[in-house]
Amino acid sequence: MKTTTRSLATALAAARRSPEASPVLAFFASATVALVLSGCAAARPADGVVAPHSSMAASVDPQAPAPVQDAGFALRALPGVGGAMLQTLQRGERTTPLRYRVIVIPGSGCTGMGPIADRYFAGLLHAQVLVLHKPGVDPQARTAPADCTHPFVLRDRHSTWLAHARAALRADAALRQGQPALPQLLIGISEGAELLPALAPEVPHLAGLVLIGASGLDPQEAGALQARRLGVEADWAALSQIVAGAPADTVVVQGRSLGYWRDLRNWPLTLPLLRSPWPLLQVWGANDALVPAVAYARFAERASLRTALYCARRMDGADHGLQRRMADGEAVDGMQQVWAWTEQWARNPAAGLCAPLRQ
């Protein structure tokens, strides 16, 4: 479907009444969590990764550390800016000893990670986990991206999310003062990765950044590459003209406010990632429908010049959420392989975040 600048402009009034995105640019309105919800439920861990389960008790090594009791996720709020509260999911380590902590910035949309959190993060055995949701997102919500409320759509933009997330992470760091220092990983899922460089200074004892299903390119550049891949460059150009024009930030186009699109158009990601002093691990699926392979390749070429450590791994057959199907139809959850790498790193942090990928 081709949409001209005139037809998009004409649609502005109707767009005010509906936050739903058209299929033309739906790659920006899709939530990673929604993709995971559709594929993770029946997924099994990747080869060599064992998901904890009560039925395994009889076969556990008697000399292995005992699982920590009551290690499920709890709902807790952290303060944002202006009295706002951000909802989080927090969980302690599943198995002793405690070795590290991960802070997760989820992807786009208004779906919460609560319904899948236990399963999604199962492989993080020796880690505490903090999942920081966007402002206005209920961790237990199962709302599809196209069904996000109009107030949420109007609030949803990178600059607002970043300001709230910074405040929340500062509050988290203050709450942890006096506790034993732990190495921490800052993990960004899809759109959430676009906040990582700006949030990194707020994380004490940061040991590295992890990008899941995120190209590392500036969103404007990645979006242009995806538009070319889909053959909708005219739609992308038309949207860019509207974004650069006079309509108010509260006008909704393609499921997003113009405030969102304006932030996205000028959001820096590549250069901050290249200049960041922290190790960077990037994992993506070869069958990613939302980010073209050329975007990942372009960033990898640039990142090869980083002073700090960089490593990337493409998962063959995996989609945007690192889910894939075996030849027999069985689902495999690639996220469990990512957690296996972080668990291996945590046993010997001095070897570096990329060491497990070299084996």
Buried (B, 14 or more C-beta within 10 A) or exposed (E): EEBEBEEBBEBBEEBBEEBBBBEBBBBBBBBBBBBBBEBBEEBEBBEEBEBBEEEEEEEEEEEEEEBBEEBEBEEBEBBBBEEBEBBBBBBBBBBEEBBBBBBBBBBBBBBBBBBBBBBBBBBBBBBBBBBBBBBBBBBBBBBBBBBBEBEBBBBBBBEBBBBBBBBBBBBBBEEBEEEEEBBBBBBBBBBBBBBBBBBBEBBBEBBBBBBBBBBBBBBBBBBBBBBEBBEBEBBBEBBBEBBEEEBEEEBBBBBBBBBBBBBBBEBEBBEBBBEBEBBBBBBBBEBBBBBBBBBBEBBBEBBEEBEBBBBBBBBEBBBBBBBBBEEEEEBBBBBBBBBBBBBBBBEEBEEBBBBBBEE
